[in-house]
């Protein structure tokens, strides 16, 4: 097996040129024998019933990646350039859940603890028998199912109360590349998205995360990351995962996404040089845009102490309303309400093999994916209720 650390890293975080635009026209004729994803067989989404405006209705036409959320549009969440955080914007009066919330349910806490202990005991017992497997990347399904997911699920269900839509857009089998917006100061979004796929997909598929170098350079984090299915964001590993038919995910904003200030929330940073698009094209894998609302508010970043970050060897050093002022307590994320939406696949099978080496095709498709996620985020925000009790 090739050492992932020596493989060529996909340039996810470099600066591309130009603004988002629809993909260009350098396409080969579609292979008539190739099976398309079910969501692509129903015709043009713009002309579908979900996107048709009824007589007397006003407003914009529906969007194929945001229709059917089941919630009337609310006032658009302000995305201001003002770095100050008003109490009503942050929901300071609602920073903690009410007494009726499951977070304050004694029986709920006891049940969660009991479930975790039971899962851990079963893990230890089965581990002693040696009846488990680890793949070539270090992925350990036994550890993930018995220890990792039961612990994360408590945060997923009780703290962030994650809502998932569009899960039907994920293929039942075969590879696909999921591309998502990145935010949160600490990259919790990758963890929540992985569990969202596992718990909501009809066949309970695993999501294989492509992570940045730092995850594998940090003691302790590296071992856990490998065990739960993450691997280095490099061409070699990404190709092998997609060829093996795995659902693979990437967050191309990188550190610029998770390290942006609160005033820039839900404004996508640039998507680098399009390494993820090149990988998808070479493997004829559909690209599935993933839009995540809620991650921006868990650690509202007011400032970045760059000199201190440089001394510590970090990409940024965040200052939030509670960190570093409250010490270790400042690391506890705020309980924002999350919504993860899986958009319709963007097929790559219509491109010929040389498209992966064509910069214009790669840049155009990269911008198309970015714009798809950005517009979906804005529409999700327009339907959003309270940040912490939405």
N, C-alpha and C positions, 0 to 999 in steps of 0.2 A: 504493500500500500504506500502510495506517495505521501510523504510528510506534508500535511496541510499547511504548515508554517512556511514551507519553502515554495508553495505554489504561488502563482501569479494572482494577486488580489484584484478583484473587480473594482474599477474606479467608480465607486458609488458616490463619493463625497466631493469630487472635483466640480468646478464651475462650468456648466455648459453655456452655449450662446443662444440668444434669442428667447422670445417669450413663447408661451404655450400656443400650439396651433394644431389643427387637425393633421392626421398623417398624410404624407405625400402620396404621389400616385405611382411609385415604382413598384408595381405589383405584377406578379405573373398570373396567368390564368389559373382559376381555382381548380384544384384536383377534384373532379366529380366523384371519385371513389372514396374520398376522405369523409368520415363520419363527423358531423358537427355536434357541438354541445347542444342539448335539448333547448336551452334558452335562446339559441341562435336560429332555431328552426321555425319559430313562430312568426317570422316576417319582421319587417322594420318596426323597431320599438316606437318610433315616432308616430306611426300610424296605428298602433295597437289601441284597444279600447281604454287601457289604463291611462293613455296620454291624450285622449280626445277630450276637448273641452265641451261640456254640455251646454245647451242653449241657455243663455242668461248668466253663465258663469264668467267671472273676470279673472284676471291674473294670468300667470305664465302657464304654458303647457306643462304637463307632467314630465318628469325625467325618468328614463328607464331604470336608473339606479336608485331612485328614492321614492317611487310610487309604492303605495300600499303600506306605509308606516302605521296607518291606523290612528293618526292623530292630526287634528286640524292645525294649520299653520298658526304659530304664535308670533309675537314680535321678535324680529331677528335679534339674536344675541349681539350686543354691541362689540365690535372689534375696533377698539380705539387706540390711538397713538399716545394717549395719556397714560403715563406709567403709574399714576396713583391708582389705588384699588379701593373704590368706594365700598362701604360695607354692604350696600344692596347688590353691588356687582358680584362680590365674592360670596354673598350669602352668609355674612358673618353671623347674622342673627340665627342662622340655621347650620352652623358649623358642625354641631353634633346632632344625632338623630333624636327623635322624640322618644318618650318612654314607651310608646306603643310600637316602636321599631323593633325588629328581630334582634338588633344589636344589643338591646337591653333586656331581652328575654332570657331569664335564667335557665329555663328548660332548653332554649335554643343553644345556649352556650354549653350546657351539659351534654346535649346531644352531639355537638360538634367535637367536643373533647373525646367523648366516648367513641365516635366514629374514627377519629384520628388514632386513638390508642389501639382500637381493634385492627385497623389497617396496618399499623406498624408491627403489631404482634404477629399478624399473618405474614407480613413481609419477612420478618426474622425467621419464622418457622420454615417458610418455603426456601429462604435463602440458604439455610443450613443443609437442605437436601441437594442443592446445586442444580435445581430444575429451573434454570432461567438462561436466557441468551442475550448476548450483546453483539450488535452488528459492527461492521468495519469502521464506522464513525464513532463508536463508543456509546451508541444509543442503547439504553437499558429499559425496555418497556416494563419490566417487572418493578423496578425502582420507581419509574414514572407513575404507574398506576397505583402502587401500594403506598408510596410515601409522598411523592411530590404533588400529584393532583389532589389528593384528599386535603392537604394543607392549604394549597392555593385556592381550592374551591370555596373555602370559608370566606376568603377575602372577595372572591369573584361574586358570590351570591349575597353575602351579608353586608359587605362594606361598599363595593362599587355597584352592586345590583345590576349586573350587566344585562342589557337587552340585545338580542341578536336578530338580525333580519337578513334576508337574501341567502340563507344557507343553501337553498336549492340551486344556487348558481355554481356551487362547487361540484366537480365531477364525482360520480360514484366510484369510479376507478380511473387509474391513469394519472400521469403527472400534470401539474399546473403550477404556474408561478404566481403567488399572491404578492401584491405590491401595496404597501400601506403607508399612511402618514405617520410620522414619528414625533413624539412629544412626551413631556412629563418630567424632565430633569433627570429622573432615574427611569430607564427603559422598561417600565412595568407593562407597557402595551403589548410587547411581544409575548409575555407570559399569559396575559388575559386572552389574547387572540388564539394562542395555542389551545387553551382550555375551551374556548368558545367553539372551535372546530371539533374537538374531541367529544364534547358533550351534546352538540346539536346536529352534527352530521348524521344522516340516516344509517351509515355504516361505521360510525365512530372512528373516522380516520385520524391519524396523527398528522400534526403539522411540523415540518422540519424547518427550523429557523436558521437563516444565514446571519451570523453575528459578526461584529467588528473585532479587530485584533485584540482590543483591550480585554474583552471577555475571557480570552484564552491566555492572557498574560497575567491575570490576577489570580493569586493562589486561592484555592477554595472555590472560587466562582468557575474556574475552568473545568474542574472535575464535575461539578453539578451540571454545567451547561452541556457538556458532552453526554452525560447520562440521560438528560431529558430531551435529547434529539437535536441540539444545536450544533452547528459546525461553522468553520471559517467562511466568510463571504469571499470566496475565490472561484474562478472559472472552473477549476478542476472538480471541486466538491459539488458545485451547483449542477454541473453537467451530469455527474454520476447520479445525483439524487433524482433529477428529472428523467433520466434514462431508465431509472429503476421504477418509475411510475409514482414517485412520492409527491405529495403536496408540499411545496417548498415556498418559504416566505422571505421577503426582503423589505427593509425599511431604508430606501435610497437617500433620504435626507441626512442620515447619519447623525453625527454630533451636532450639526447645525440645526437639526430638528429638535432634538431633546434639550439642547442648550440655549434655545431662543428665549427672549424675554416675554413676559406675560402680555405686554402690549402688542406683541406680534402673534398672539395665539390664533391658531387655525389659518394662518397664512403660510402656505407651503414654501419651504426653502427649495432651492434648486436640486434637481435629481442627478447631479453628476454627469458623467459622460455616457450614460446609458448602458453600463455593463450588464444590467439585468435584462434589458431588451435584447442585446446580443445573445445572451444565454438562451432566452426564450425562442428566438428565431432559429438558432442552431438545433434546437430540440423540437421545433414545431409545437411548443407547449403554449396553451392559452394563458394569457395574462389576465388575472382577476384583480381589479382595483378594490382595495379595502379602505373604507373610511371609518375613522374612529373618533367619536365625540366623547369627551369626559376626561381624557388623559391630560389635557392641558391644565386642568384645575387642581390636580393632586398636589403639586408643589408650585404654586404661582411664583415664578422667578422674577423678582424686581430688579436685580442687578447681578452682574457677573464680575467678581473680583479677579480680573485677569492676572495681575502680578502674583497673587497668592496661588492661583491655578498653575502658573508657570513654575513656581517654586516646588509645588507638590507633584508636578508632572501630570496634571489633569487637563482635559480639553476646556474646562470651565469650572468656576467655583461659584455655586449659586447662593444668592441671598433671597430668602422667601419671608413671608410674614412671620414664620415661626422658626426658621433656621437662619443662622446658628444661635439665635437668641435663647431658645429653649433647650439647647444641648441635644442629647439623644432623642428627646421627645419631638424635636423638630424634624426628625426623619420619618415620623409617622405620616403617611399620606392623608390628605383631606378626603372625606367620603363623597366624592363627586359621583353623580349618576352617569353610567357609561352606556353608550350605544355603539355597537359594532355592526357595520353593514357590508356585506359581500356583494359587490356589483356584478353585472353581467360580464362574462368572459370576452376579452378582446382576442379574437382568433389570430394566430400567426401562420397557420397552414397555407394561406394564400400567397405568402412570399416565397420567392425562389431561394435556393441555397446561398446565392451570392449576396443576398440582402443583409446578412449578418455582418458583412465586411463593407457595407455601403454607409458612410457616415450620415448622409442625408436621410436615409431610411431610418437609421437608428435614432438620430436626433428628433425626427418628426414623430416617431412612435413614442419616444420618451416623453415628449411634450404633450402628446395626446393622452397618455396615461396620467400624467401629472394634472392636466386640466380636468380630466374626468373625476379624479379624486377631489380636487379643489371645489368644483361646482357641486359635487355631492355633499361635501362638508357644509357649504353654505346653505344648501336646501335642508339638510338635517338640522342645522342650527335654527332655521326659521320655524321648525316644528317643535323645537325644544321648549320644555317648561323650565322649572327651577334648576339651577346648576347642581344643587345638592339634594333636591327633592323632586326632580323632574319625573 
